[in-house]
Amino acid sequence: AELQIAEAVALVDTLQDWTVLDKIIIPTKNPDKKFIFGKGNFQVLTEKIKKLPNVTAVFMNVERLSSLTKKELEDAWGVKVFDRYTVVLHIFRCNARTKEAKLQIALAEIPLLRSNLKNEVSQLDQQRGGSRYIMGSGETFMETQNRVLREKELKIRSALEKLRRKRSLLRTQRRKREFPIISVMGYTNCGKTTLIKALTGEAGLQPRDQLFATLDITAHAGYLPSHMTVIYVDTIGFLTDLPHNLVESFSATLEEVAYSDLIIHVRDITHPETVLQKATVLSVLKNLNIPSHLLDSMVEVHNKVDLIERYKPTEENALAISALRGHGLEELKEEIEKKVLTATGKKILTVHVNLEGPQLSWLYKEATVQEVEVMPEDGTAKVKVIIGNSAFGKYKNLFPSSQIFM
């Protein structure tokens, strides 16, 4: 419970100008019920809130409150009441940069707007004694507002579908160029962006020490020890009990992960709930219908080991690193390369070419040339390359007499 409180405080601290004045652990009943506290606990909480004159809101660390419960609590305490869904949604709204992220947040807001509408209508009915039809339209206020929300939802889904098709096109173009794609995933604030910055040397990446700093999928080019170019994809972080509607709204973004060649799962090994965080990430990945071969080949990375003395991973095949200090990155790159070669069917081979022929320029264009050892006495060269299956097939057809050493 203490760790859940710590995460709830971290969520609030992520928001600018929001400050936690006090915190309390109280057992709750089913959040769908009208009253989620027992009488005694409710009284304790009410007295505590009344004694804090600067309180402007109460954050209940439950996934979703029913609109009825929310209204009852707000009436009793005279302040706004937020659940986990509304707070996380507000963080998302503050961090959204791209059109796609903003659309996905707008989609996630629809259930909230529907819930607020029910509240509004029940209040109006109490004030006016029953529903009223609008301007002789034959529609009640509730029906009109629900129709407006349905139309809004359809527009958002249509706009997201267009963006999804556009991303699918970009993915096809990347595939044609045969760049392996590596998705970097993990619990929120585990150091994914810091790791990508360390692996790519991309100075423009600015990691932020806060929850949900990354909401958009961003792609960054990096090189493996063999000089192979790969694309690292930074993804949205996960959270325990992240409301289902939110995960669903961002499924278009997370869909990209299913098309990766490899997944890196980054864990903040210093966090007291690191085991639970791992379970959360794996559970979300399973729900996203990620292909089993991707889950089986996943590379688990234990980050922030610089903060633990003489750390050794207990999990088999996990790699200990510090993205910030650069510890263990060479071993990680070698492991990534090994897994990528297996996943993509790429080969590392040496080809004997005639320098007067077109082979060398063809290899530069269609494969990754690692080194060229020229033999001037006979005008040939030994060329070490990384080559994909389709390119290798084309090479053998075009230059059948060329010597190849695996």
C-alpha positions as CSV (number, residue, x, y, z in Angstrom):
1,A,0.0,0.0,0.0
2,E,2.9,2.4,0.8
3,L,4.3,1.8,-2.7
4,Q,0.9,2.4,-4.3
5,I,0.7,5.7,-2.4
6,A,4.2,6.6,-3.6
7,E,3.2,6.0,-7.2
8,A,0.0,8.0,-6.7
9,V,2.1,10.9,-5.3
10,A,4.4,10.6,-8.3
11,L,1.4,10.9,-10.7
12,V,0.3,14.1,-9.0
13,D,3.8,15.5,-8.9
14,T,4.1,15.0,-12.7
15,L,1.5,17.7,-13.2
16,Q,2.6,21.3,-13.1
17,D,1.2,23.4,-10.1
18,W,-0.4,20.3,-8.5
19,T,0.9,19.6,-5.0
20,V,0.1,16.8,-2.5
21,L,-0.8,18.3,0.9
22,D,-1.6,15.1,2.7
23,K,-2.2,11.4,2.1
24,I,-4.1,8.6,3.8
25,I,-4.6,4.8,3.2
26,I,-8.2,3.7,3.6
27,P,-9.8,0.5,2.4
28,T,-12.4,0.9,-0.3
29,K,-15.3,-1.3,-1.5
30,N,-16.2,-1.9,-5.1
31,P,-15.7,1.4,-7.0
32,D,-18.9,0.8,-8.9
33,K,-21.0,1.1,-5.8
34,K,-22.5,4.4,-4.8
35,F,-20.6,4.5,-1.4
36,I,-17.1,3.1,-1.6
37,F,-16.2,3.7,2.0
38,G,-17.7,2.3,5.3
39,K,-19.4,4.9,7.5
40,G,-16.5,5.3,9.9
41,N,-13.8,5.6,7.3
42,F,-15.9,8.1,5.4
43,Q,-16.1,10.3,8.5
44,V,-12.4,10.1,9.2
45,L,-11.7,11.2,5.6
46,T,-14.2,14.0,5.6
47,E,-12.8,15.4,8.9
48,K,-9.3,15.2,7.5
49,I,-10.3,17.1,4.3
50,K,-12.2,19.8,6.3
51,K,-9.0,20.4,8.4
52,L,-7.0,21.2,5.3
53,P,-8.2,24.7,4.1
54,N,-5.9,24.8,1.0
55,V,-7.3,21.6,-0.5
56,T,-8.8,22.1,-3.9
57,A,-9.2,18.4,-5.0
58,V,-9.0,14.9,-3.7
59,F,-7.3,12.1,-5.8
60,M,-8.7,8.7,-5.1
61,N,-6.1,6.1,-6.3
62,V,-8.8,3.7,-7.8
63,E,-9.0,2.9,-11.5
64,R,-12.5,4.4,-12.1
65,L,-15.2,6.0,-9.9
66,S,-18.8,5.8,-11.1
67,S,-20.3,9.2,-11.9
68,L,-22.7,8.7,-9.0
69,T,-19.9,8.1,-6.4
70,K,-17.9,11.0,-7.8
71,K,-20.9,13.3,-7.4
72,E,-21.7,12.1,-3.9
73,L,-18.1,12.7,-2.8
74,E,-17.8,16.1,-4.4
75,D,-21.1,17.2,-2.8
76,A,-19.9,15.9,0.6
77,W,-16.4,17.5,0.5
78,G,-17.1,20.6,-1.6
79,V,-14.0,19.9,-3.8
80,K,-13.3,18.2,-7.1
81,V,-12.7,14.4,-6.9
82,F,-10.3,12.7,-9.4
83,D,-9.7,9.0,-10.0
84,R,-6.7,7.3,-11.6
85,Y,-8.3,7.5,-15.0
86,T,-8.8,11.3,-14.9
87,V,-5.4,12.0,-13.5
88,V,-3.5,9.8,-16.0
89,L,-5.6,11.3,-18.8
90,H,-4.7,14.8,-17.7
91,I,-1.0,13.9,-17.7
92,F,-1.4,12.5,-21.2
93,R,-3.2,15.7,-22.3
94,C,-0.3,17.9,-20.9
95,N,2.4,15.7,-22.6
96,A,0.7,15.2,-26.0
97,R,2.8,16.7,-28.8
98,T,1.6,15.2,-32.1
99,K,-1.8,15.1,-33.8
100,E,-2.0,11.4,-33.3
101,A,-1.4,11.6,-29.5
102,K,-4.0,14.4,-29.2
103,L,-6.6,12.3,-31.2
104,Q,-6.0,9.3,-29.0
105,I,-6.5,11.3,-25.9
106,A,-9.7,12.8,-27.3
107,L,-10.9,9.2,-27.9
108,A,-10.0,8.2,-24.3
109,E,-12.0,11.2,-23.1
110,I,-15.3,10.0,-24.6
111,P,-16.2,7.5,-21.8
112,L,-15.5,10.3,-19.3
113,L,-17.7,12.8,-21.2
114,R,-20.5,10.2,-21.3
115,S,-20.2,9.6,-17.6
116,N,-20.3,13.4,-16.9
117,L,-23.4,13.7,-19.2
118,K,-25.4,11.2,-17.1
119,N,-24.5,13.3,-14.0
120,E,-25.6,16.5,-15.7
121,V,-28.9,15.1,-16.9
122,S,-29.8,13.6,-13.5
123,Q,-29.2,17.1,-12.0
124,L,-31.3,18.8,-14.6
125,D,-34.1,16.2,-14.1
126,Q,-34.1,16.9,-10.4
127,Q,-34.2,20.7,-11.0
128,R,-36.9,20.6,-13.7
129,G,-38.9,17.5,-12.7
130,G,-38.3,15.1,-15.6
131,S,-36.7,15.2,-19.1
132,R,-37.6,17.9,-21.6
133,Y,-37.6,17.7,-25.4
134,I,-35.3,20.2,-27.2
135,M,-37.1,22.8,-29.3
136,G,-39.7,20.3,-30.5
137,S,-37.0,18.1,-32.1
138,G,-38.4,14.9,-30.5
139,E,-35.0,14.4,-28.9
140,T,-34.3,14.7,-25.2
141,F,-31.2,16.6,-24.1
142,M,-29.5,13.3,-23.2
143,E,-30.2,11.8,-26.7
144,T,-28.9,14.9,-28.4
145,Q,-25.7,15.0,-26.4
146,N,-25.2,11.2,-26.8
147,R,-25.6,11.6,-30.6
148,V,-23.0,14.5,-30.6
149,L,-20.6,12.3,-28.7
150,R,-21.1,9.3,-31.1
151,E,-20.5,11.6,-34.1
152,K,-17.3,13.0,-32.4
153,E,-16.1,9.4,-31.7
154,L,-16.6,8.4,-35.3
155,K,-14.7,11.4,-36.6
156,I,-11.8,10.7,-34.2
157,R,-11.7,7.0,-35.1
158,S,-11.7,7.9,-38.8
159,A,-8.8,10.4,-38.4
160,L,-6.8,7.8,-36.5
161,E,-7.5,5.2,-39.2
162,K,-6.0,7.6,-41.8
163,L,-2.9,8.1,-39.6
164,R,-2.7,4.3,-39.1
165,R,-2.7,3.8,-42.9
166,K,0.0,6.5,-43.3
167,R,2.2,4.8,-40.7
168,S,1.6,1.4,-42.4
169,L,3.0,3.0,-45.6
170,L,6.1,4.3,-43.8
171,R,6.6,0.9,-42.3
172,T,6.5,-0.7,-45.8
173,Q,9.1,1.8,-47.0
174,R,11.3,1.0,-44.0
175,R,10.9,-2.7,-44.7
176,K,12.0,-2.2,-48.3
177,R,15.2,-0.6,-47.1
178,E,15.5,-3.6,-44.7
179,F,16.3,-1.6,-41.6
180,P,15.7,-3.9,-38.6
181,I,13.2,-2.3,-36.1
182,I,13.7,-2.6,-32.3
183,S,11.0,-1.5,-30.0
184,V,12.1,-0.3,-26.6
185,M,9.4,-0.9,-23.9
186,G,9.0,-0.8,-20.2
187,Y,7.2,0.7,-17.2
188,T,6.8,4.4,-17.2
189,N,10.0,6.3,-16.1
190,C,12.3,3.2,-16.3
191,G,14.8,4.9,-18.6
192,K,13.7,3.9,-22.1
193,T,14.5,7.3,-23.7
194,T,17.8,7.6,-21.9
195,L,18.8,4.1,-23.2
196,I,17.9,5.0,-26.8
197,K,19.9,8.2,-26.5
198,A,22.9,6.2,-25.2
199,L,22.5,3.6,-28.0
200,T,22.1,6.1,-30.8
201,G,24.1,9.1,-29.6
202,E,21.2,11.3,-30.7
203,A,21.8,14.6,-28.9
204,G,18.3,15.9,-29.6
205,L,16.7,13.3,-27.3
206,Q,15.9,14.9,-23.9
207,P,14.8,12.3,-21.3
208,R,12.6,13.7,-18.5
209,D,12.3,12.3,-15.0
210,Q,8.6,12.1,-14.9
211,L,5.7,9.6,-15.6
212,F,4.5,9.4,-19.2
213,A,7.1,11.8,-20.7
214,T,6.8,9.8,-23.9
215,L,3.4,9.5,-25.5
216,D,4.2,9.3,-29.2
217,I,6.1,6.5,-30.9
218,T,9.4,8.0,-32.2
219,A,12.0,6.3,-34.3
220,H,15.8,6.8,-33.9
221,A,18.6,5.3,-36.1
222,G,21.6,3.6,-34.4
223,Y,24.5,1.3,-35.4
224,L,25.4,-2.1,-34.1
225,P,29.0,-3.4,-33.7
226,S,28.9,-4.7,-37.3
227,H,27.9,-1.2,-38.6
228,M,24.4,-2.4,-39.3
229,T,21.9,0.4,-39.2
230,V,18.8,-0.3,-36.9
231,I,15.8,1.7,-36.0
232,Y,15.1,2.1,-32.2
233,V,11.4,2.8,-31.5
234,D,10.6,4.7,-28.3
235,T,7.2,3.8,-26.9
236,I,4.6,4.9,-24.3
237,G,5.4,3.6,-20.8
238,F,3.0,1.3,-18.9
239,L,1.5,1.7,-15.4
240,T,-0.2,-0.8,-13.1
241,D,-4.0,-0.6,-13.4
242,L,-3.7,1.6,-16.4
243,P,-7.4,2.0,-17.3
244,H,-8.4,-0.3,-20.2
245,N,-9.9,2.5,-22.2
246,L,-6.6,4.4,-22.2
247,V,-4.7,1.3,-23.4
248,E,-7.3,0.8,-26.1
249,S,-7.1,4.4,-27.2
250,F,-3.3,4.0,-27.6
251,S,-3.5,0.6,-29.3
252,A,-2.9,2.3,-32.7
253,T,0.4,3.6,-31.4
254,L,1.3,0.3,-29.7
255,E,0.4,-1.7,-32.8
256,E,3.8,-0.6,-34.2
257,V,5.4,-3.0,-31.7
258,A,3.9,-6.1,-33.3
259,Y,5.9,-5.2,-36.5
260,S,9.3,-5.0,-34.8
261,D,12.1,-7.5,-35.3
262,L,13.0,-7.3,-31.6
263,I,11.6,-6.0,-28.3
264,I,13.9,-4.6,-25.5
265,H,12.2,-4.6,-22.1
266,V,13.8,-2.0,-19.9
267,R,13.4,-2.4,-16.1
268,D,14.3,0.1,-13.4
269,I,16.0,-2.4,-11.2
270,T,16.2,0.0,-8.3
271,H,12.4,0.3,-7.9
272,P,11.0,-1.6,-4.9
273,E,8.1,-2.9,-7.1
274,T,10.3,-3.9,-10.1
275,V,8.9,-7.5,-10.2
276,L,5.3,-6.2,-10.3
277,Q,6.2,-3.7,-12.9
278,K,7.7,-6.5,-15.1
279,A,4.4,-8.4,-14.7
280,T,2.4,-5.3,-15.7
281,V,4.4,-4.8,-18.9
282,L,4.2,-8.5,-19.9
283,S,0.5,-8.6,-19.2
284,V,-0.1,-5.5,-21.5
285,L,2.1,-7.0,-24.2
286,K,0.1,-10.3,-24.2
287,N,-3.2,-8.3,-24.4
288,L,-1.8,-6.4,-27.5
289,N,-1.6,-9.8,-29.4
290,I,2.2,-9.4,-29.9
291,P,3.4,-12.5,-31.9
292,S,4.8,-15.2,-29.6
293,H,8.2,-15.3,-31.3
294,L,8.7,-11.6,-30.4
295,L,7.9,-12.3,-26.7
296,D,10.2,-15.3,-26.7
297,S,13.2,-13.4,-28.2
298,M,12.7,-10.3,-26.0
299,V,15.9,-8.9,-24.5
300,E,15.4,-8.0,-20.8
301,V,17.6,-5.1,-19.6
302,H,18.1,-4.2,-15.9
303,N,18.7,-0.5,-15.9
304,K,20.1,2.0,-13.3
305,V,22.6,-0.6,-11.9
306,D,25.0,2.3,-11.1
307,L,22.7,2.9,-8.1
308,I,23.2,-0.6,-6.7
309,E,26.5,-1.9,-5.5
310,R,27.8,-5.0,-7.3
311,Y,24.5,-5.8,-8.9
312,K,24.1,-9.2,-10.6
313,P,20.8,-10.1,-12.4
314,T,19.1,-13.2,-10.9
315,E,17.0,-13.7,-14.1
316,E,18.6,-15.8,-16.8
317,N,19.8,-13.9,-19.9
318,A,19.0,-10.5,-18.4
319,L,21.6,-7.8,-19.0
320,A,22.7,-5.3,-16.3
321,I,23.3,-1.8,-17.6
322,S,23.3,1.9,-16.7
323,A,22.0,3.9,-19.7
324,L,23.0,7.1,-17.9
325,R,26.6,6.0,-17.2
326,G,27.1,3.8,-20.3
327,H,27.8,0.6,-18.3
328,G,27.1,-2.6,-20.2
329,L,26.1,-1.0,-23.4
330,E,28.6,-2.8,-25.6
331,E,27.4,-6.2,-24.4
332,L,23.8,-5.1,-25.0
333,K,24.6,-4.0,-28.6
334,E,26.2,-7.4,-29.2
335,E,23.2,-9.2,-27.9
336,I,20.9,-7.0,-30.0
337,E,22.9,-7.8,-33.1
338,K,22.8,-11.6,-32.4
339,K,19.0,-11.5,-32.0
340,V,18.4,-9.2,-35.0
341,L,20.5,-11.4,-37.3
342,T,18.4,-14.4,-36.2
343,A,15.1,-12.6,-36.4
344,T,15.7,-11.0,-39.9
345,G,17.5,-13.8,-41.5
346,K,20.4,-11.5,-42.4
347,K,23.8,-13.0,-42.9
348,I,27.3,-11.8,-42.3
349,L,29.5,-13.1,-45.2
350,T,32.7,-12.4,-47.1
351,V,32.4,-12.0,-50.9
352,H,35.3,-12.2,-53.4
353,V,34.7,-9.5,-56.0
354,N,36.4,-8.3,-59.2
355,L,37.0,-4.5,-58.8
356,E,36.5,-3.9,-62.5
357,G,33.0,-5.4,-62.3
358,P,29.8,-3.9,-60.8
359,Q,29.7,-6.2,-57.8
360,L,31.2,-3.8,-55.2
361,S,28.9,-0.8,-56.1
362,W,25.9,-3.2,-56.1
363,L,26.8,-4.5,-52.6
364,Y,27.2,-0.9,-51.3
365,K,23.7,-0.1,-52.6
366,E,21.9,-3.3,-51.6
367,A,23.7,-4.5,-48.4
368,T,25.8,-3.2,-45.5
369,V,29.5,-3.2,-46.4
370,Q,31.6,-3.6,-43.3
371,E,35.1,-3.8,-44.7
372,V,36.9,-4.1,-48.0
373,E,40.3,-5.8,-48.2
374,V,41.8,-4.9,-51.6
375,M,44.3,-7.3,-53.3
376,P,46.0,-5.0,-55.9
377,E,48.0,-7.8,-57.5
378,D,45.0,-9.3,-59.2
379,G,42.5,-6.4,-59.0
380,T,40.1,-8.1,-56.6
381,A,38.8,-7.5,-53.1
382,K,37.4,-9.5,-50.2
383,V,34.3,-7.7,-49.0
384,K,32.6,-8.4,-45.7
385,V,28.9,-7.6,-45.8
386,I,25.7,-7.9,-43.9
387,I,23.0,-9.0,-46.4
388,G,19.3,-9.8,-46.2
389,N,17.8,-13.0,-47.7
390,S,16.2,-11.3,-50.7
391,A,19.3,-9.3,-51.6
392,F,21.5,-12.4,-51.2
393,G,19.3,-14.3,-53.6
394,K,19.5,-11.4,-56.2
395,Y,23.3,-11.3,-55.8
396,K,23.7,-15.0,-56.5
397,N,21.5,-14.6,-59.6
398,L,23.3,-11.6,-60.9
399,F,26.9,-12.8,-60.1
400,P,26.7,-16.6,-60.2
401,S,30.5,-17.0,-60.5
402,S,31.3,-14.8,-57.5
403,Q,33.0,-16.6,-54.6
404,I,31.1,-16.5,-51.3
405,F,32.6,-17.4,-47.9
406,M,30.1,-17.8,-45.0
